[in-house]
Amino acid sequence: MSFWKNFLFGLTIAVNCLLGFLLIFYDRFLLPSWLQVIGRMHPLFLHFPIVLLVLCAVWILMAPRLRFAPPTSFQHTGKWLLLFTALCCAITALMGLFLSKEPGYNPDSLQWHKWSGILVSWLTVAWYAVYDRLYRSKALPVIALASLLLIIFTGHQGADITHGENFLLAPITAAPVQKKPSFDEAVVFADMVKPILESRCMNCHNSKKAKGELVMETRQLLLKGGKNGKLWDTAKADLGLLFERIHLPPEEKKHMPPAGKPQLTDEETTILYNWVKQGADFNLKVRDLSATDTLRNMASYLFKSTDMEDSYDFAPANEKTVSQLNTNYRVIHPIAQGSPALAVDVYGPAFFKADQLKELEKIKGQIVSLNLNKMPVTDADLATIGQFLNLRRLHLSSTKISGSGLVKLTRLTHLKDISLSNTGVKGSDILQLASLKELRHIYSWNSAVTDADISSIQRDHPDVHLDAGMRTDTILVKLNPPILQNEEVIIDTPIQLRLKHYVPGIAIRYTLDGSEPDSLHSPVYEVRTTLSGMATLKARAFKPGWLASDLLQYQFYHTTFTPDTLILLQPPDSLFKGKGSKTLYNHEKGDLNLRSGKWLGFHKTSLVCLLKFPHAVDPQDITLGSVVDTSNHIFPPQSIEVWGGNDPQTLRLLGRSAPEQSNFSKQAYLTFFECKFRSSPVKYLKIVASPLVRLPKQQLNKKDNKGWFFVDELFVN
């Protein structure tokens, strides 16, 4: 037992030392993908140390008062419990440190949680180290209480990051009551759009937890978008990424809001859609909208003056009756404190029965709002709903009604809003309701209501706004580009090309020679497609009735001969010296971050390197991995020369090339440059690549007129 105790204690000390080391070099260490998996286990594993630490504290505080076992037994058990707690705390803190390195988390927001979590780990291991010495002293209960308080604080900070600010205390903290502006003062974004984003989106897209690198807290950050691009594009038929994600099926991984989170209502979707469709003006006031505008009609309901509020002259329902009707799948609550009016929300489609509606007849005079979205409600159930004569709002979206039973709702003279999206209703069915005097909004997205029906109803009933959303059956939507699943950049042996697309029935067409793929002549991707050499992959997705996707482009590199020695005969610029000569043959491709340590930069000197092979080779091609960024004076090399032979003192010129200089461009891109030559057996190669001697006229400056040339890898084939 002492062996295992010492082993676990040593392991705990080692993990805590690793924590300290990683903290010191936090900004420098890079996390491999397999450690990301361990980091993502942090939310799963963190419950163990929380429970164990609480047990330890309770044990320390309660053990002296217990008499059914010898004191030494309590001491021994408490020490083992504390050891497991210290180990779990250390592992959890390490996982959390790994998770914090992933993109999407604001480092400033993580500081308190990161440090308090590590302090919990260090405190518990210190507690264990002095446990025997302090067991009978008053200091031990103080340490136990301090640990409890610290882990509560740490958990609170973590909950704020994961679930939003003040998550833990929100139920007992009075939320500030925001006064609704008047109709004339209301701003569309601030008073209609922003509240939707705050309630549905900002839990995941805030400065503390920026999922997809998207933050929605300010106007500037909204316009910036995330790693997948801007949120909306009014030039597109579907208005861009935001609505593409909203309208994905709920079971899709990329559907927003994610499954399990509160979903957008039809009204909220309509507000977002119409605001973006009109240009996403952040300063637009409601009063400046036209009289027939959708947003104005909705705002007239949201921002009406006090004297226009509904007044309810009916008596409140019996509280005991309401309590009996409340179940796990049917929630009944007053619409406001002290109001006799009730709202009813029904959940759980699998448990829904028509009797759930008939039971509500006991309070039918007090129900003003009924939410039956996604319930298997049929036309027969509408007869029961038609008895709720004080009903103002009725949600029937995604139900099984066909529309023929809507005539049973014509008795609802106070009805103002009805949602019929994703149902089988037709224009003739809706016409039966349009004559209701107080009806103002009908939502019929993805139904059988046609544009002609909408025009006819709006003409005959101008006070009723019929919102049928986008007509997706007449819009050509652009496909997303294919997804490349290969992680290899440099190919030593043949590999299987792995392309994927989430839309069923599409054809992925590709080329490997740098030409543009088309829908007729380019080969169709198949699972057995392989790559065995240098290739410029270009691929697009095609499907009848859809616009072709944007281009996927990726460069695969191949090397046949690897030198056993490479010597830089001229040093690179001191600011961009990478890993020295190893940079050119370590099979690590660079990106657009030129200070990543994967690039050699040459400015006033040329790249001159000597390659020595273990035996004679027969090369035909030299390829230099490079980058072009003309806005920062980074150009293709002016010339590339390849010299070869069996004696480094008597090399002969094998080939020379002059890469075409790029046109003026502001956008940086990765590329490569080749020099081909006639093959002959050699043991030594010398590569000379000279940067541009003189910049183009439009980029000349007084200080320096020479160009830069960067290289990250050299391939011999």
N, C-alpha and C positions, 0 to 999 in steps of 0.2 A: 504493500500500500504506500509506503514511504517513497518507493521508486516512482510510482505513478504520480504521487503528489509533487515530487521534485521535477518530474518530466513536464507536467502541465504548467507548473510555475515557471520553469525555464522557457517553455513555449510562449507563455503570456508575456514574459519579459522581452523575448525576441520580437514579438509582434509590436509591442509598445516602442521598442527601439526603432523598428522599421517605420512606425508612425512618425517618430521624431525626425528621422532621416528624410522621409518624404515631405514633411512640412518645411524643412530647411530648403529643399530643392524643388518646392512645389511648382514653381513657374518653369522649371526646366525639364522635368521628366515627362516622357510621352507614354501614353497608355496603349499597349497592344490590344487587339480585339478580344483575345481570350480573357484578359483581365476586365474588359468591359462587361462581360457576362457575369463575372464575380461581383463587380460593382452594382449591377442591376439587381442583385439579390439582397441589397441593403434593406429595401422596404419589407421584404419577407423575413429577414433574419432579426431585425431590430426588436421584435416583440420578445425574443428570448431574454436579452439582458434587462429589459424593462421589468418583466415578471420576476426574474431571479433577483434583481436588486430590491424590489419591493419585499420579496420573501426574506432576503437577508436583513433588511431594516426591521421588519416585523419580528423576525427571530431574535435579533439583538435586543429589541425593546421588550419582548414578552418572555424570553427564556428565563430570566431571573425570577419571574413570578410563578413558574411552573415547578411542580414538585414530584412528578411521576417518574423521573429518571435522575440519575446522578448528575451533578453539575458538569463533570468532565465529559459526559456524553453529549450534553448540550454544546459545550465548547468545541468538541471534535466535529459534530455535525455542522455547526455554524461555519467552521473553517473550510470544510469541503464545499459547502454551498457557496461561500464567498470566492473560493478558487474558481469554480465553474462560472460564477458571475463575472469575475475579472477577465477570464478568457473570452467569454461571449462579448463583453464590452469592447475588448481590443479588436476582435474579428469584425464586429459591426462597425466600429469606427474606421477600420481599414477599408471595408467595403464602401462606406460613405465617402471616404476620400477618393477612391477610384471613381465613384459615380459623379462626384463633383467636377471631374475633369472632362465630362461629356459636354458638348455644346448645348446651349439652351438655358443654362443657369447663370444668373448674375453673380459674379464673385463677391460683390459687396453684400448682397443679400445672404450669401452663404456663410459669411464670416462668423456670426454669433453661433449658428448651428454647428459649424465645423469645429470651432474651438471648444464649445461647451461639450460636444460629444467626445472629443479627445480628452478633455479634462475629466469626464466621467471615467474613461478608461484608466487614466493615470491615477485617479483618486482611489479606484477600487483595488488596483494592484498595490498601491501604498498601504491601503487599509489592510490587505491580506498580510503584507510584510510585518506589520506591527500588531497583528491581531492578538497573538498570545500575550504580548507585553501589556496591552491595554484592555484585556478582556474584562477584568473586574473594576476598571476605572470608569469614571464618569465621561471620559472623552469618547468612548466607543459609541454610546447613544447619540452624542453630538455629531460624530462622523456619519452615523446612519441617517440622521435627519438631514444633514447637509447633502448627502448623496441623493436622497429622495427629492429634495428641492431642485437639485441640479438636473436630475433626469427629467423632472416635470418641465423645467425651463427649456431643456434641449428638445423634448418632444413638442413643446409649443412652437418653438422656432421651426422645426421640421414641418409641422402641420401648416404653418403659414406659407411655407414654400410650396408644399404639395397641393393644398386645398384653398389657398387664398388667405389674405391677411385677417388676423383675429379669428381664425377658424374655431379655436378651442373655446373662447369666451363669448363667441357671437350669440349663442342662445340666451345668455344672461346679461348681455350688454345691450342697452337701448340704442337701436340704430337711429341716427339723426333723421328727423322727419324733414323731407325736402318739400317745400311748398311748390305746388304745381303753378307754372306761369299761366297767365291769361292767354286767350287765343291770340290776341294781338301781339303779345310779347314772345310767344313760343318760337324757338328756333328748331328747324327740322332735325339737324344733327344732334344738338345738345339735349333736346327734350324728347325726341322720338327714337333716334338711332342709337345714341350712346348708351341709354339705359338697357337696350337689348344686348349690346356688346358686353356691358358690365355683368349682366346676369347670366349670359349664355357662353361667353367666350373668354373673358379675362381671367378665369381661374387657371387656365393653362397658358394664356398668352399675356403674361405680365412681366415686369422687370425682374422678378425673382425666379420665374419659371417660364422661360421663353421657348415653348415647344415649337420646333421647326424654325427657330430663330425669329419668331414673329412676336412682336409686342404691340398691343393695341391701346396703350394708355394715353398716347398723345396723337394729335393730328399728323405730326411729322412721321412718327413711327408707323402709323396706319398707311400712309402714302408710300413709305419705304417698302413695306411687305416683308416677306421672310425668305428663307433659302430657296423656296420654289418660285419666287417672283412676286410681282405685285398682286394685291388682293382682287382688284377689279380692273376691267378694261372695257370702257364703254364702246369701243370700236368692234368688239366681238359680239357675235350673235347671242352667246350665253352669258355675256357680261363678265367672263373671266373666272379665276380660280375660286373665289369665295362661293359663287353659286354652283360651280361644278361640284364642290365638296358637299354643299348643303343638299343637293338633289341626288347624290349617290344613294343607293339602297342602304338602309340602316345597318345591315350586316357587313357592309364593306368596311375594311380597316380604315380607309381615308375619309369616311363619312364624318361630317361635322354638324353639330357637336358629337363627340364619340358616344358609342353605345354605353348606356348606364348613366349618362349625364342628362340633365334636363334638356329636352329637345325644343326647337323653335316651333311656335304655333303658326298657324296660317297667317294671322294678323302680323306677327313679327316678320315673317318671310316677306310679306307684301310690303311692309315699310322699308326693309332693306333693299328689296328689288327696285321699288319705285324711286328711292333716293339715289341709288347708283345710276339707274336708267336716265335720270334727269341731269346727270353730270357730277354727282357726289359733291355738291356745294356745301361746305362746312358753315357758311354764314347765311344760308337761305332761311328766310322767315316764313312761317306758315301763312301769314296774311298776304304775302306776295304771290302765292300760288293761285292759279286760275280757279274759277268757281267750280269747274267740273273735275279738277285734279283729284286723283285717288288719295294722295297724302292729305290734302286739305279736308276731304270728306272724313277721313279717319281722325284727323286732328280736331275737327269740330265736335267729335264725341269725347276725345281725350281731354280737351282743354276748354270745356264749356264753363260758363260762370256758375257761381253758387246757386243762383236762382233758377238755373236750368237743371239742376240735379234731380234725379228721380226722387220722388217722395212716396213713401210706402205707407198707405193708410190701413194696412191689415195688421192683425194682432200677431205677436210672435208665436212660434210653435212651442209645444210643451217640451221642456228641456229633457225630461225623462224619455219621451218618444224619440227625440233626436239622438240621444245617447244609445238607445236600443237599435236604431237604424244604422249607426256607425259600425262598420266592419273593416276587416283588413283590405277589402277590395271596393269599399264604397265610403268615401269621406264626405261628411256634411259639416259645413262651418258657416258662420255669419259672414257676409261680405264686408262688414265693418263692425267695430266694437259698438254694441248697443243697438245695432240694426236688427229689425225682425226678418230681413231678407236673407235667404240661405243660398249657398252655392253647393252643388253636388258634383264630385269628381269620381268617376268609376274606373277601376283598374283591373288588370288581369283578364285578358280575353278568354283564357282557357277556363275560367271559373264563372264567366258571365252566364246568367239565365234571365229570361224575361221576367221572372218573379222579382228580381231586384228592382225593376222599374215599378211594378205593381205595388210593392211594399211602400214606395214613396208617396202613394196616394194619401197616406196619413198626414203628410205635410205639403200636399200639392199647392195649397194657397200661399205658401211662403217661399217656394223655390223660384228664384229669378235667374239662376245660371245652372246649366246642366252640361257637363262635359262627358261625352261618350265616344271620343276619338278612339279609333282602332278596336272598338268593341264589335262583336258580331250581331249588331242591331239589324233587324229586318223591318220591312214595311209594316208588318203586323204590330210591331212595338210602337209605331208612331201614334196609334190610337190612344195608348196610355199617356204618351207625352203630350198629346193634344188636350189633356185634362189639366195641365199645369198652367192655368190661365194667366198667372203673373210672370211667366217666363220672359226674360229679356234677351238672354244669350243662349244659343243652342249649338253645340259642337257635334257634328255627325260625320266628320271627315274619316275616310278609310273604313267605313262601315259597309254592311251588305245591302243597304237600301237601294232600290232600283229607281225610285223617284215617283212611282205610281201612288205611294201612300202619303205624299206630301200634302195632299188635299185635307188630310186629317189635322193638319197644323194651322189651318186657316182660322181657327177659333182663338189663336194666340195673338190677340189684338195689341199686346204690349211688346211683341217681339221686335228687337232692334237689329241683332246680328245673328246670322246662321252660317255655319261652315259645312259645305257639302263637297269638299275636295276629295279626289280619289274615290268617287262613287259613280254609280251608273245613271245619275240624273241627267235629264235632257232639258233643253230650253223650254219646252212646253210644260214640263213639270214645275220649273221655277216660276213660270208665269202665274201659276196658281197662288204663289206667295207674294208676288210683287205688289199686289193691291193692298196688302196690310199697311195701314196708315203710318205706323211708327217704324216700319222696317227701313233700315238705312244701308246695311252692308250684307252682301251675299258673296261667299267665297266658293268658287267652283273650279279650282285648279285640277287639271288632269281628269276632267269629266267629259261627258258627251256634249257639253254646251258649245255651240259653234260661234264664230264671230258674228254671223248673221243674227243669231239669237241674242247676243249681247247688244248689238245695235238696236234691235227691235225693242227689247225690254227697256233699255236706257231712254229710247225715244218716247215710249208710252209712259214710263215711270221715272222721270228725271230725278226724283229725290232718292232713288235706290241706286246704290253703286254696286255693280256686278263685277267682281274681280276674278278673271279666269286665268291669270298668270301668263306665263310664256306659252306660246303655241309650239311646243317642241316637235310636233309632227311635221312642221314646215321649215324647220331650221336645220341647216347643215352644221354639225358640230365637229370641230377638229379633234382628231385622235391625239392622245398623248404619244410622245416618242417611245419606241421600244426601250426595254430596260436591259442593260448589259450586266450579266451576273459574273462574268469572268473577273478575277482580281489580278491575273497575271498581266504584266506589261512587257516583260522580256521572255521570249519563248526559247527554251533549250531543246525541248522535244515536242512533237505534235500534241496539240490539246484540242478538246472539244469546244466549239464556239457555243456559248450559252446565252441566248436571247429570250426575252419573256415579254408578254403584254397581258394586262388584266382584263381587257375587253375580249369576250369570246367571239370567235368567228373572224378574226382579223388575219391578214396575211402580212408577214414581215418580209420585205424584199431588201436585199443587201448587195453591196459590191465590196471587193477587197483591193481594187486597184486605184481607189481615189475618185472614180467616176460617180456621178449622181445616180442613185437608184430610182427607177420608175416603176409604174404599176403593170407594165406589159413585158418588158424584156429582161429585167433584172431577176436573178434567181430567187426563189422563195426559200426562206430559212427553214431548215429541217434539223432535227435533233442530232443527226449524225454528221453535220457539217463540222469539219476540222480545220485547224490552222497549223501550219508547219513552218512558216517563214515570215519575213517582214511583210506587213499588210496594213493598209489604211482602210479600216472598216467604216462604211457609211451605210446606214439602214433607216428605213421609214416603215411605218405601219399603214396599211390600206384596208378599207372595208367599203363595200357598196353602200351609198347613202350617207357616208361620212367624208369629211375633208381629210386628206392625207396628213399624217403627223409631221411635225418638224423633224429635222435631220438629227439622227444620232451619229456622232463621229468619234472614232477612237483609233489610236495608233498602237499597233503591236510591233515590237522590235524583236529581231532575231540575231544571234551571234553564233558563228561557226567556229572561229578561232579565238581563244582567250590567251593573252600573253602571260607569261609567268613573271615578267618584270615590265614596268612602265616608268620611264624617267621623264620628268618635266625639265627640258633644257632651258626654258625661260620661265620665270615665276609668274603666276597670275597677279592681278591687282590685289593689294593687301586687304582691301575691303571684301573681296569675294574669292577666298582661297580654298573654300570647301574643306575636303579632307586630304588636300594635297593630291598627289598623283593617283591615289586609290579612288578618287572621285570618278575617274574615267572608266573604271572597269569593275566597280563593286555592285553592279546591277541594281542601283537605286536611282530611279528616275526622279527628277525634281518637278516642282510645280511653279506657279507664278510668284511664289514667295522666294525671291532671289537671295534672301539672307537665311535660308533654311539650312545652310551647310552642305547643300547638294550641288552647288554650282561653282564653276571656275569662271571668273570674269576677266576679259582682256580688253585693254583700252589703248594704251600707247605702245604695247608690245603684242607680238603674235603668240598664238598657241604653237609651241614647238615641242613635240614629245617623241621619244624613242621607245619602240615596243620590241621586246626580245621574246621569241618563242622557243619552247624547249626543243623543237625539231623543225625542220623545214616545212613551211605551209605554202598553200597555193591560193592566195586571196585574189578576189576580183572586184571588191567593193569596200569602201570605207564609208560609214555613216556616223555623223555627229549629231547627237541630240541637242537641241538648242531652243531658244525662245526669241521672239521678235516683239518689240515694244517701241515703235518709232517715236511715240510721244516722249519717251525717255532716252532717245538716241541709241536704242538697242536695235541693230540691224543684222541681216545675214552677213557672213564673212565676205570680204571682197574677193578672196581667192582661197582655194584649198589645193595643196600639193601633197602627193604621196610619193615617198622615196623608199626604195627597198634594195635588199641584197643580203649576202651572207657574211659581210664584214662591215661593221658600223662606220669604218673609215672610208669605205669606197661604195657608197650607196648611189644608185642611179634613179633618175626620175621615172616613176611608173605611170603617173597620171596627174592631170591638173583640171580643175573645174572652177567656174566663176558663177556662183549662185545668183539667180535673178534677184535684184533688190526690190524690196516690198514697196508698194505705193504708200503714200502717207496715210497712216491709220492711227487712231487714238486708242484702239483696243489691243491689249497684249494677247499673244497666243503662243502655244507650244508648237514646235515644228522640228524638222530634221533636215540635214543637208548631206548629199551623197557625192562621192567621187568614184567613178567607175574606171577601170583600167584593165589592160590585158594581163591575164594571170601568168605567173612564173614562180617557181619555188624560191622562197626567201626565208631567212631566219630573223631578219631585222626589218622593221618598218619605221620610217620617220614621217610624222604628220605635221604639216605646217598650215595653219589657218590664220589668215591676217584680217584684223578688223577693218572696217571702212575707213579709208584715209581721209576723206572729206565728206562732210554731211551734205545732204541736198540743200539747195538754196533756201527753201522755206524754213529750214531749221538751223541755219548758220547763226552763230553767236560770237561775240567778241572774245569770250574766255577760252573756248575750246571748240574746234571744228571737227574733231575725230569722233568716229562712232565706237560703240561698245559691241563686243561679241561674247556670248555666254555659251558654255558647253557643260553638260551634266553627265554624258555617257558617250563612249566610243565603241562602235561595233565593227568587227572585221568579218567579212563573209566572202 
